Amino acid sequence: MRLLTLASCAAVVGFTAPSFAQETLETVRERGMLNCQVGLPTPGFYALADDGTWSGLDVDLCRAVSTAIFGDPDMVEYQSVTSAVRFTEMQNGASDMLSRTTTWTAVRDTQLGLDFTTVGFYDGQGFLVPADSGIESALDLVGATVCVLTGTTTELNLADYSRANDLDITTVTNENVNVLVETYLGGGCDAYTNDRSGLAARRSAFPDPSAHVFLPETISKEPLGPVVREGDAAWRDLVTWTIFGIINAEELGVTSGNVMEMAANPPNPNIARLLGTEGNIGEELGLEPDFMVDVIAAIGNYGEIYERHIGINTPVGIPREGTLNALWSEGGIIYAPPFR
Ligand SMILES: N[C@@H](CCC(=O)N[C@@H](CS)C(=O)NCC(=O)O)C(=O)O
């Protein structure tokens, strides 16, 4: 553990040298592409179609940033790598941002030369078991084998939970989520654990989703959100405020359908500032004054994004109402500071 810490510190010294500082936006503009890191294709969050098109909630955050910069959601090169190497690919400069169901933790934020922007989805770790297994609670997993992805918070939480509850769980690990899911479906472990959203996403692509059920326990907090390199405050602001813009848009009732009309004739000062007809927030971020008009027209507001990719009318089917991921004004904790 000590060695690992030292290694990551060395990486920080090596990779957060001033060469990356304060120049990400310039680099992205010169390249003409945003390098946005996602995971191995996962329904709802970063799904890959046969024609090579990416889509999903996390993908839409890449597309939103691309639109904010270029006025075009498609100026993105998607970099799909395993969870185990995701932070290295940020540290070495390969990716400009990471948007892939990544949990904000103290160690990741303080020891890797990276910065979390904000939370795009509040999650927690759960367990999936075969419906005919007879297992009804995570506390029934005494002496069980559990499939878990390498290099994740999932792995660490599972170890804590097993120890705290004397479960003596044996882990079956792999860094490739596809191999892991095949192992679980082939009976190679008694349960599969991940963020509950990740379990819902995977289950939606199982041959028979209804043959697998969630156990009732949620054993951790997993606030998921995009990550940037430390040392470029302007870039961090750009990514963060693009996401805050999408959340504010939902709260203010601005949608992809009405944004043009609202921009032409803003019904109130909050909407005028969000859409750049008042104030200079866009310019301060190095963007056009009306960058949020383009973003909302191309991607929609937070609610539209959620319902399009993971909402109850999609195969992933994660309810929003009554959960942490509802807007704060509707009983959840999705909340963005104001555009002013
Ligand atoms: N949130 C955890 C787990 C991330 C994770 O495992 N994500 C799921 C999807 S929600 C997955 O299958 N990822 C595939 C991949 O990253 O390649 C973390 O940050 O360590």
The ligand as a MOL file (V3000), in Angstrom:
LIG
                    3D

  0  0  0     0  0            999 V3000
M  V30 BEGIN CTAB
M  V30 COUNTS 20 19 0 0 0
M  V30 BEGIN ATOM
M  V30 1 N -17.6690 4.2900 -9.3740 0
M  V30 2 C -16.6700 3.2770 -9.1920 0
M  V30 3 C -16.8720 2.1220 -10.1660 0
M  V30 4 C -16.8000 2.4810 -11.6140 0
M  V30 5 C -17.3390 1.3420 -12.4790 0
M  V30 6 O -17.0190 0.1830 -12.2450 0
M  V30 7 N -18.2260 1.6360 -13.4330 0
M  V30 8 C -19.0010 0.6200 -14.1000 0
M  V30 9 C -20.1940 1.2290 -14.7710 0
M  V30 10 S -21.2370 2.1530 -13.7150 0
M  V30 11 C -18.2960 -0.1350 -15.1870 0
M  V30 12 O -18.6930 -1.2060 -15.5110 0
M  V30 13 N -17.3310 0.4560 -15.8370 0
M  V30 14 C -16.7130 -0.1690 -16.9750 0
M  V30 15 C -15.4490 0.4970 -17.2610 0
M  V30 16 O -15.1820 1.4900 -16.5950 0
M  V30 17 O -14.7220 0.0350 -18.1640 0
M  V30 18 C -15.2880 3.8690 -9.2960 0
M  V30 19 O -15.1670 5.0390 -9.6270 0
M  V30 20 O -14.3010 3.1600 -9.0140 0
M  V30 END ATOM
M  V30 BEGIN BOND
M  V30 1 1 1 2
M  V30 2 1 2 3
M  V30 3 1 2 18
M  V30 4 1 3 4
M  V30 5 1 4 5
M  V30 6 2 5 6
M  V30 7 1 5 7
M  V30 8 1 7 8
M  V30 9 1 8 9
M  V30 10 1 8 11
M  V30 11 1 9 10
M  V30 12 2 11 12
M  V30 13 1 11 13
M  V30 14 1 13 14
M  V30 15 1 14 15
M  V30 16 2 15 16
M  V30 17 1 15 17
M  V30 18 2 18 19
M  V30 19 1 18 20
M  V30 END BOND
M  V30 END CTAB
M  END
